[in-house]
Amino acid sequence: MFEQNWRLFAPNPQSVNRQISARVRQTEPDGTVQVSGWIDLSAEDDSAVKHSVFPSHTAQNMLRQAWNSYLKSHGGDNQPRSERALMIEKYLRNIAADRVAAQRGGTFDSIQLRVISRPIAAPGEAGGFRPAAAASTRAEIRQLPWWKVASHGTH
């Protein structure tokens, strides 16, 4: 999914830093459940941009744009309101599952996302930044429900 807009020369800067993390769950044949720790998916994107002379626009934006689309298409209760919302949910789930499978190996049958949003302070006068008290610095944490995925990973 690619966004088309006319902000090439006047981009709309981000006002929030988002850390998108995922954890996975595997239910074993005997019924035991294994849950992984959180894996920072945003760090992978940040690293790809910082260590590349010519970073891919896709690498920079795929996860972020999928999350932005999810926010627009789902209510605060994480319920899809349309067929498009279901498609966006599936897209976000697939991006996360593919990245986790590539990063950690193993198998899993469910995935959960957590997004920590921290406001970016607006620039103050003469290129300085406003005092911390002027902008909200409180992080917002949103944890999505567990999503079933097609079996991922290697056995």
Backbone as a printed PyTorch tensor [residue, N CA C, xyz], in Angstrom:
tensor([[[  0.8470,  -1.1640,   0.0000],
         [  0.0000,   0.0000,   0.0000],
         [  0.8960,   1.2310,   0.0000]],

        [[  0.7180,   2.0880,  -0.9790],
         [  1.5170,   3.2940,  -1.0660],
         [  0.5950,   4.5010,  -1.0720]],

        [[  1.0020,   5.5090,  -0.3490],
         [  0.2310,   6.7360,  -0.2600],
         [  0.6520,   7.6590,  -1.3780]],

        [[ -0.3050,   8.3370,  -1.9990],
         [  0.0010,   9.3110,  -3.0220],
         [ -0.4020,  10.6740,  -2.4830]],

        [[  0.5260,  11.6280,  -2.5430],
         [  0.2070,  12.9710,  -2.0960],
         [  1.1070,  13.9690,  -2.8080]],

        [[  0.8720,  15.2360,  -2.5450],
         [  1.6220,  16.2960,  -3.2140],
         [  2.5370,  17.0230,  -2.2360]],

        [[  3.0020,  16.3740,  -1.2050],
         [  3.8230,  17.0210,  -0.1880],
         [  5.3130,  16.8370,  -0.4390]],

        [[  5.7140,  16.6360,  -1.6790],
         [  7.1130,  16.4030,  -1.9900],
         [  7.9890,  17.5600,  -1.5300]],

        [[  7.5500,  18.7970,  -1.7840],
         [  8.3700,  19.9390,  -1.4400],
         [  7.9700,  20.6030,  -0.1340]],

        [[  6.8690,  20.1970,   0.4350],
         [  6.4240,  20.7490,   1.7030],
         [  5.8630,  19.6090,   2.5460]],

        [[  6.7370,  18.7310,   3.0350],
         [  6.2380,  17.5620,   3.7740],
         [  5.5720,  17.9460,   5.0840]],

        [[  4.6740,  17.0920,   5.4960],
         [  3.9970,  17.2550,   6.7640],
         [  4.8430,  16.5270,   7.8090]],

        [[  5.6120,  17.2430,   8.6220],
         [  6.5220,  16.5670,   9.5450],
         [  5.7840,  15.7680,  10.6170]],

        [[  6.4290,  14.7290,  11.0790],
         [  5.8620,  13.9060,  12.1380],
         [  5.8040,  14.7050,  13.4350]],

        [[  4.7270,  14.5470,  14.1730],
         [  4.6010,  15.2330,  15.4560],
         [  4.7470,  14.2400,  16.6090]],

        [[  4.9110,  12.9410,  16.2510],
         [  4.9880,  11.8830,  17.2500],
         [  6.0410,  10.8670,  16.8230]],

        [[  6.8540,  10.4310,  17.7670],
         [  7.7440,   9.2940,  17.5350],
         [  6.9960,   8.0560,  17.9880]],

        [[  6.9700,   7.0400,  17.1280],
         [  6.2640,   5.8090,  17.4850],
         [  7.2430,   4.6390,  17.5040]],

        [[  7.1610,   3.8700,  18.5610],
         [  7.9150,   2.6310,  18.6730],
         [  6.9010,   1.5060,  18.5320]],

        [[  6.9930,   0.7740,  17.4310],
         [  6.0690,  -0.3240,  17.1760],
         [  6.7950,  -1.6210,  17.4820]],

        [[  6.2580,  -2.3650,  18.4300],
         [  6.8610,  -3.6200,  18.8640],
         [  5.8640,  -4.7530,  18.6780]],

        [[  6.3920,  -5.9610,  18.5840],
         [  5.5330,  -7.1350,  18.4290],
         [  6.0450,  -8.2470,  19.3290]],

        [[  5.1250,  -9.0810,  19.7460],
         [  5.5000, -10.3260,  20.4130],
         [  4.6250, -11.4140,  19.8220]],

        [[  5.1200, -12.6380,  19.9180],
         [  4.4120, -13.7470,  19.2960],
         [  4.0970, -14.8210,  20.3180]],

        [[  3.1230, -15.6360,  19.9480],
         [  2.6710, -16.7160,  20.8260],
         [  2.5840, -17.9900,  20.0000]],

        [[  3.0290, -19.0820,  20.5950],
         [  2.9400, -20.3860,  19.9610],
         [  2.2570, -21.3370,  20.9230]],

        [[  1.1920, -21.9830,  20.4680],
         [  0.5170, -22.9980,  21.2660],
         [  1.0440, -24.3570,  20.8270]],

        [[  1.6440, -25.0620,  21.7610],
         [  2.2340, -26.3660,  21.4760],
         [  1.1400, -27.4370,  21.4050]],

        [[  1.4340, -28.5860,  20.7700],
         [  0.4360, -29.6590,  20.6790],
         [ -0.0940, -30.1260,  22.0400]],

        [[  0.7370, -30.0220,  23.1000],
         [  0.2730, -30.4470,  24.4280],
         [ -0.5310, -29.3560,  25.1450]],

        [[ -0.7560, -28.2090,  24.4630],
         [ -1.5740, -27.1470,  25.0380],
         [ -0.7940, -26.0490,  25.7460]],

        [[  0.5040, -26.2340,  25.9590],
         [  1.2880, -25.1840,  26.5940],
         [  1.4450, -24.0130,  25.6260]],

        [[  1.5280, -22.8310,  26.1980],
         [  1.6290, -21.6150,  25.3960],
         [  2.9660, -20.9400,  25.6850]],

        [[  3.6980, -20.6300,  24.6340],
         [  4.9680, -19.9060,  24.7380],
         [  4.7620, -18.4970,  24.1820]],

        [[  5.1510, -17.4750,  24.9650],
         [  5.0410, -16.0890,  24.5290],
         [  6.4330, -15.4780,  24.5160]],

        [[  6.7910, -14.8460,  23.4050],
         [  8.1110, -14.2180,  23.2830],
         [  8.1260, -12.8770,  24.0120]],

        [[  9.3050, -12.3190,  24.1310],
         [  9.4270, -10.9440,  24.6050],
         [  9.0800,  -9.9930,  23.4670]],

        [[  9.0180,  -8.7060,  23.7640],
         [  8.7060,  -7.7020,  22.7480],
         [  9.8970,  -7.5100,  21.8170]],

        [[  9.6240,  -7.4110,  20.5240],
         [ 10.6320,  -7.1770,  19.5000],
         [ 10.3410,  -5.8170,  18.8820]],

        [[ 11.3280,  -4.9120,  18.9110],
         [ 11.1440,  -3.5480,  18.4170],
         [ 11.2570,  -3.5330,  16.8890]],

        [[ 10.1220,  -3.4300,  16.2090],
         [ 10.1110,  -3.4070,  14.7500],
         [ 10.5420,  -2.0460,  14.2030]],

        [[ 10.2700,  -0.9830,  14.9280],
         [ 10.6520,   0.3590,  14.4920],
         [ 12.1650,   0.5190,  14.4670]],

        [[ 12.8600,  -0.1250,  15.3850],
         [ 14.3200,  -0.0210,  15.4460],
         [ 14.9560,  -0.5460,  14.1650]],

        [[ 14.3510,  -1.5790,  13.5750],
         [ 14.8510,  -2.1300,  12.3090],
         [ 14.7750,  -1.0770,  11.2130]],

        [[ 13.6560,  -0.3600,  11.1340],
         [ 13.5020,   0.7000,  10.1330],
         [ 14.4890,   1.8300,  10.3950]],

        [[ 14.5880,   2.2520,  11.6480],
         [ 15.5020,   3.3420,  11.9990],
         [ 16.9350,   2.9870,  11.6280]],

        [[ 17.3440,   1.7690,  11.9140],
         [ 18.6960,   1.3180,  11.6070],
         [ 18.9410,   1.3030,  10.0990]],

        [[ 17.9630,   0.8430,   9.3360],
         [ 18.1080,   0.7890,   7.8800],
         [ 18.2900,   2.1840,   7.2900]],

        [[ 17.6250,   3.1700,   7.8610],
         [ 17.7410,   4.5410,   7.3660],
         [ 19.0590,   5.1680,   7.7960]],

        [[ 19.4430,   4.9770,   9.0400],
         [ 20.6620,   5.5950,   9.5660],
         [ 21.9270,   5.0420,   8.9250]],

        [[ 21.9230,   3.7990,   8.5230],
         [ 23.1380,   3.1650,   8.0210],
         [ 23.1200,   2.9620,   6.5140]],

        [[ 22.3350,   3.7500,   5.8130],
         [ 22.2690,   3.6500,   4.3660],
         [ 22.4430,   5.0270,   3.7530]],

        [[ 23.3170,   5.1050,   2.7690],
         [ 23.5360,   6.3800,   2.0930],
         [ 22.2850,   6.7790,   1.3050]],

        [[ 21.6290,   5.7850,   0.7040],
         [ 20.4130,   6.0330,  -0.0600],
         [ 19.3070,   5.1140,   0.4590]],

        [[ 18.6950,   5.4710,   1.5930],
         [ 17.6830,   4.5790,   2.1640],
         [ 16.4390,   4.4910,   1.2820]],

        [[ 15.8520,   3.3310,   1.2710],
         [ 14.6390,   3.0840,   0.4980],
         [ 13.4630,   3.8110,   1.1310]],

        [[ 12.6680,   4.4680,   0.2980],
         [ 11.4570,   5.1340,   0.7840],
         [ 10.5180,   4.1100,   1.4060]],

        [[ 10.4760,   2.9220,   0.8110],
         [  9.6290,   1.8530,   1.3420],
         [ 10.1020,   1.4330,   2.7210]],

        [[ 11.4200,   1.2600,   2.8850],
         [ 11.9640,   0.8470,   4.1870],
         [ 11.6500,   1.8830,   5.2600]],

        [[ 11.6530,   3.1410,   4.8750],
         [ 11.4030,   4.1980,   5.8350],
         [  9.9370,   4.2720,   6.2570]],

        [[  9.0450,   3.9080,   5.3520],
         [  7.6450,   4.2380,   5.5770],
         [  6.6550,   3.0870,   5.6570]],

        [[  7.0190,   1.8810,   5.2810],
         [  6.0360,   0.8000,   5.1990],
         [  5.3070,   0.5770,   6.5200]],

        [[  6.0520,   0.3370,   7.5750],
         [  5.4410,   0.0650,   8.8770],
         [  4.7010,   1.2930,   9.4050]],

        [[  5.3220,   2.4600,   9.2830],
         [  4.7050,   3.7000,   9.7750],
         [  3.3960,   4.0010,   9.0490]],

        [[  3.3990,   3.8600,   7.7230],
         [  2.1780,   4.1370,   6.9590],
         [  1.0960,   3.0960,   7.2360]],

        [[  1.5030,   1.8420,   7.4260],
         [  0.5150,   0.8120,   7.7740],
         [ -0.1370,   1.1510,   9.1120]],

        [[  0.6630,   1.6130,  10.0840],
         [  0.1030,   1.9830,  11.3810],
         [ -0.8140,   3.2000,  11.2490]],

        [[ -0.3870,   4.2160,  10.4890],
         [ -1.2300,   5.4010,  10.3010],
         [ -2.5630,   5.0320,   9.6560]],

        [[ -2.5340,   4.1350,   8.6980],
         [ -3.7740,   3.6810,   8.0520],
         [ -4.6520,   2.9250,   9.0420]],

        [[ -4.0170,   2.1210,   9.8890],
         [ -4.7670,   1.3850,  10.9160],
         [ -5.4750,   2.3670,  11.8500]],

        [[ -4.7570,   3.4100,  12.2740],
         [ -5.3630,   4.4060,  13.1700],
         [ -6.5780,   5.0710,  12.5370]],

        [[ -6.4960,   5.3550,  11.2370],
         [ -7.5870,   6.0310,  10.5420],
         [ -8.7900,   5.1160,  10.3150]],

        [[ -8.5470,   3.8020,  10.2190],
         [ -9.6240,   2.8950,   9.8430],
         [-10.2360,   2.1160,  11.0010]],

        [[ -9.6220,   2.2110,  12.1820],
         [-10.1340,   1.4920,  13.3540],
         [-10.4460,   2.4940,  14.4610]],

        [[-11.4330,   2.2010,  15.2280],
         [-11.7360,   3.0530,  16.3720],
         [-10.7500,   2.7930,  17.5040]],

        [[-10.9200,   3.4940,  18.5730],
         [-10.0810,   3.2960,  19.7450],
         [-10.2330,   1.9060,  20.3450]],

        [[-11.2930,   1.1900,  19.9260],
         [-11.5290,  -0.1650,  20.4330],
         [-10.9260,  -1.2390,  19.5220]],

        [[-10.1480,  -0.8140,  18.5100],
         [ -9.4600,  -1.7250,  17.5830],
         [-10.4110,  -2.5730,  16.7520]],

        [[-11.6290,  -2.0970,  16.5400],
         [-12.5980,  -2.8330,  15.7420],
         [-12.6480,  -2.2520,  14.3300]],

        [[-12.4660,  -3.1100,  13.3200],
         [-12.5620,  -2.6210,  11.9370],
         [-13.9950,  -2.2020,  11.6260]],

        [[-14.1350,  -1.1200,  10.8740],
         [-15.4560,  -0.5860,  10.5660],
         [-15.8590,  -0.7850,   9.0980]],

        [[-14.9510,  -1.3980,   8.3090],
         [-15.2440,  -1.5800,   6.8860],
         [-14.3590,  -2.6880,   6.3260]],

        [[-14.6300,  -3.0380,   5.0680],
         [-13.7870,  -4.0250,   4.3790],
         [-12.3730,  -3.4800,   4.2270]],

        [[-12.2580,  -2.1880,   3.9560],
         [-10.9330,  -1.5590,   3.8370],
         [-10.1730,  -1.6720,   5.1570]],

        [[-10.8560,  -1.4640,   6.2560],
         [-10.2210,  -1.5820,   7.5710],
         [ -9.7050,  -2.9940,   7.8000]],

        [[-10.4680,  -3.9990,   7.3750],
         [-10.0100,  -5.3880,   7.4910],
         [ -8.7570,  -5.6270,   6.6540]],

        [[ -8.7210,  -5.0360,   5.4540],
         [ -7.5550,  -5.1710,   4.5890],
         [ -6.3210,  -4.5100,   5.2240]],

        [[ -6.5060,  -3.3370,   5.7960],
         [ -5.4030,  -2.6240,   6.4350],
         [ -4.9060,  -3.4020,   7.6520]],

        [[ -5.8200,  -3.9630,   8.4210],
         [ -5.4480,  -4.7810,   9.5790],
         [ -4.6070,  -5.9840,   9.1310]],

        [[ -5.0420,  -6.6330,   8.0810],
         [ -4.3060,  -7.7910,   7.5590],
         [ -2.9290,  -7.3750,   7.0620]],

        [[ -2.8500,  -6.2410,   6.3860],
         [ -1.5770,  -5.7140,   5.8850],
         [ -0.5990,  -5.4580,   7.0360]],

        [[ -1.0640,  -4.7770,   8.0760],
         [ -0.2280,  -4.4980,   9.2460],
         [  0.2140,  -5.8010,   9.9140]],

        [[ -0.7070,  -6.7250,  10.0800],
         [ -0.4030,  -8.0220,  10.6880],
         [  0.6470,  -8.7810,   9.8770]],

        [[  0.5160,  -8.7630,   8.5480],
         [  1.4720,  -9.4710,   7.6980],
         [  2.8620,  -8.8460,   7.7440]],

        [[  2.9360,  -7.5270,   7.7500],
         [  4.2400,  -6.8600,   7.8580],
         [  4.9170,  -7.2830,   9.1520]],

        [[  4.1890,  -7.2030,  10.2590],
         [  4.7530,  -7.5410,  11.5690],
         [  5.1550,  -9.0170,  11.6260]],

        [[  4.2940,  -9.9120,  11.1620],
         [  4.5920, -11.3480,  11.2270],
         [  5.8060, -11.6930,  10.3740]],

        [[  5.9040, -11.1190,   9.1830],
         [  7.0510, -11.4000,   8.3230],
         [  8.3490, -10.8950,   8.9450]],

        [[  8.3100,  -9.7220,   9.5440],
         [  9.5220,  -9.1690,  10.1590],
         [  9.9520,  -9.9680,  11.3880]],

        [[  8.9840, -10.3660,  12.2020],
         [  9.3160, -11.1550,  13.3840],
         [  9.8820, -12.5080,  12.9650]],

        [[  9.2740, -13.1550,  11.9730],
         [  9.7480, -14.4600,  11.5030],
         [ 11.1820, -14.3540,  10.9850]],

        [[ 11.4870, -13.2790,  10.2620],
         [ 12.8310, -13.0940,   9.7240],
         [ 13.8410, -12.7990,  10.8300]],

        [[ 13.4090, -12.1370,  11.8810],
         [ 14.3160, -11.7060,  12.9400],
         [ 14.5860, -12.7680,  13.9850]],

        [[ 13.5740, -13.5350,  14.3620],
         [ 13.7580, -14.4280,  15.5010],
         [ 13.7420, -15.9070,  15.1640]],

        [[ 13.1970, -16.2810,  14.0240],
         [ 13.0930, -17.6970,  13.6960],
         [ 12.0610, -18.3750,  14.5930]],

        [[ 11.9950, -19.7010,  14.5450],
         [ 11.0100, -20.4270,  15.3310],
         [  9.6360, -20.3450,  14.6940]],

        [[  8.6470, -20.8920,  15.3720],
         [  7.2860, -20.8680,  14.8520],
         [  6.3840, -20.0830,  15.8040]],

        [[  5.2970, -19.5880,  15.2610],
         [  4.2930, -18.9120,  16.0760],
         [  2.9770, -18.9070,  15.3370]],

        [[  1.8820, -18.8270,  16.1050],
         [  0.5630, -18.8400,  15.4820],
         [ -0.2650, -17.5970,  15.7890]],

        [[  0.2390, -16.7150,  16.6640],
         [ -0.4550, -15.4650,  16.9810],
         [  0.5720, -14.3610,  17.1730]],

        [[  0.1430, -13.1390,  16.9150],
         [  1.0210, -11.9860,  17.0800],
         [  0.2410, -10.8560,  17.7440]],

        [[  0.9500, -10.0560,  18.5330],
         [  0.3480,  -8.9040,  19.2020],
         [  1.2710,  -7.7150,  18.9950]],

        [[  0.6850,  -6.5500,  18.7390],
         [  1.4610,  -5.3260,  18.5680],
         [  1.2400,  -4.3860,  19.7380]],

        [[  2.2940,  -3.6380,  20.0270],
         [  2.2350,  -2.5730,  21.0390],
         [  2.8760,  -1.3470,  20.4050]],

        [[  2.2090,  -0.2150,  20.5290],
         [  2.7240,   1.0200,  19.9640],
         [  2.8520,   2.0460,  21.0780]],

        [[  4.0700,   2.5400,  21.2510],
         [  4.3330,   3.5890,  22.2370],
         [  4.5600,   4.8740,  21.4510]],

        [[  3.7020,   5.8600,  21.6830],
         [  3.7710,   7.1450,  20.9770],
         [  4.2630,   8.2140,  21.9430]],

        [[  5.3100,   8.9150,  21.5140],
         [  5.8660,  10.0100,  22.3110],
         [  5.8240,  11.2840,  21.4670]],

        [[  5.2280,  12.3520,  21.9790],
         [  5.1540,  13.5990,  21.2150],
         [  6.5470,  14.1790,  20.9540]],

        [[  6.7000,  14.7940,  19.7880],
         [  7.9390,  15.4960,  19.4430],
         [  7.7050,  16.9620,  19.7550]],

        [[  8.5980,  17.5580,  20.5220],
         [  8.4570,  18.9720,  20.8720],
         [  8.6240,  19.8270,  19.6270]],

        [[  7.7750,  20.8280,  19.4840],
         [  7.8740,  21.7590,  18.3580],
         [  9.0600,  22.6840,  18.5740]],

        [[  9.6870,  23.1150,  17.4900],
         [ 10.8120,  24.0310,  17.6560],
         [ 10.3290,  25.3510,  18.2420]],

        [[ 11.1660,  25.9140,  19.0710],
         [ 10.8570,  27.2150,  19.6800],
         [ 11.5000,  28.3180,  18.8750]],

        [[ 11.7400,  29.4190,  19.5040],
         [ 12.3340,  30.5670,  18.8230],
         [ 13.7960,  30.3070,  18.4900]],

        [[ 14.2410,  30.8820,  17.4010],
         [ 15.6350,  30.8290,  16.9480],
         [ 16.1740,  29.4030,  16.8860]],

        [[ 15.3470,  28.4760,  16.4550],
         [ 15.8070,  27.0990,  16.2680],
         [ 15.9450,  26.2970,  17.5410]],

        [[ 15.6840,  26.9130,  18.6880],
         [ 15.7510,  26.1810,  19.9520],
         [ 14.4780,  25.3770,  20.1410]],

        [[ 14.4140,  24.6460,  21.2180],
         [ 13.2080,  23.8720,  21.4920],
         [ 12.4720,  24.4730,  22.6700]],

        [[ 11.1680,  24.3000,  22.6570],
         [ 10.3520,  24.7690,  23.7710],
         [ 10.7290,  24.0050,  25.0260]],

        [[ 10.5550,  24.6090,  26.1690],
         [ 10.7930,  23.8760,  27.4120],
         [  9.8760,  22.6600,  27.4900]],

        [[ 10.3310,  21.6390,  28.1700],
         [  9.5740,  20.3840,  28.2790],
         [  8.1690,  20.6180,  28.8240]],

        [[  8.0210,  21.6120,  29.6840],
         [  6.7110,  21.8780,  30.2800],
         [  5.7160,  22.3910,  29.2410]],

        [[  6.2140,  22.9800,  28.1460],
         [  5.3270,  23.5480,  27.1400],
         [  4.6540,  22.4770,  26.2880]],

        [[  5.2950,  21.3500,  26.1450],
         [  4.7260,  20.2660,  25.3320],
         [  4.5040,  19.0460,  26.2100]],

        [[  3.4500,  18.3250,  25.8910],
         [  3.1880,  17.0930,  26.6270],
         [  4.2690,  16.0750,  26.2990]],

        [[  4.8920,  15.5120,  27.3000],
         [  5.9410,  14.5240,  27.0670],
         [  5.4720,  13.1380,  27.4870]],

        [[  4.2160,  13.0300,  27.8070],
         [  3.6660,  11.7710,  28.2710],
         [  3.4990,  10.7880,  27.1140]],

        [[  4.0300,   9.6070,  27.2700],
         [  3.9170,   8.5780,  26.2420],
         [  2.5380,   7.9300,  26.3170]],

        [[  2.0070,   7.6300,  25.1450],
         [  0.7330,   6.9100,  25.0570],
         [  1.0510,   5.4930,  24.5930]],

        [[  0.5190,   4.4990,  25.3000],
         [  0.7690,   3.1050,  24.9620],
         [ -0.5310,   2.4680,  24.4990]],

        [[ -0.4820,   1.8600,  23.3280],
         [ -1.6500,   1.1670,  22.7840],
         [ -1.2420,  -0.2730,  22.4750]],

        [[ -1.9190,  -1.1820,  23.0950],
         [ -1.6390,  -2.6040,  22.9070],
         [ -2.8240,  -3.2300,  22.1730]],

        [[ -2.5440,  -3.8250,  21.0350],
         [ -3.5970,  -4.4230,  20.2240],
         [ -3.8980,  -5.8370,  20.7130]],

        [[ -5.0450,  -6.3640,  20.3300],
         [ -5.3690,  -7.7450,  20.7200],
         [ -4.4710,  -8.7300,  19.9710]],

        [[ -4.4560,  -9.9750,  20.4460],
         [ -3.7260, -11.0310,  19.7510],
         [ -4.4290, -11.3090,  18.4320]],

        [[ -3.6440, -11.4370,  17.3670],
         [ -4.1580, -11.7860,  16.0530],
         [ -3.6150, -13.1450,  15.6680]],

        [[ -4.4930, -14.0120,  15.1710],
         [ -4.0500, -15.2940,  14.6170],
         [ -3.3470, -15.0240,  13.3000]],

        [[ -2.2920, -15.7750,  13.0290],
         [ -1.5820, -15.6720,  11.7740],
         [ -1.4060, -17.0690,  11.1990]],

        [[ -1.1960, -17.1220,   9.8920],
         [ -0.8430, -18.4060,   9.2990],
         [  0.4780, -18.8020,   9.9450]],

        [[  0.7030, -20.0690,  10.1440],
         [  1.9060, -20.5280,  10.8150],
         [  3.1450, -19.9070,  10.1890]],

        [[  3.9360, -19.2320,  10.9950],
         [  5.1550, -18.5660,  10.5250],
         [  6.3760, -19.2230,  11.1130]],

        [[  7.4710, -19.0850,  10.4100],
         [  8.7410, -19.5630,  10.9420],
         [  9.0820, -20.9530,  10.4560]],

        [[ 10.1730, -21.4600,  11.0100],
         [ 10.6580, -22.7850,  10.6350],
         [ 10.4280, -23.7370,  11.7880]],

        [[ 10.2090, -24.9560,  11.4810],
         [  9.9510, -25.9660,  12.5120],
         [ 11.2280, -26.5210,  13.0580]]])
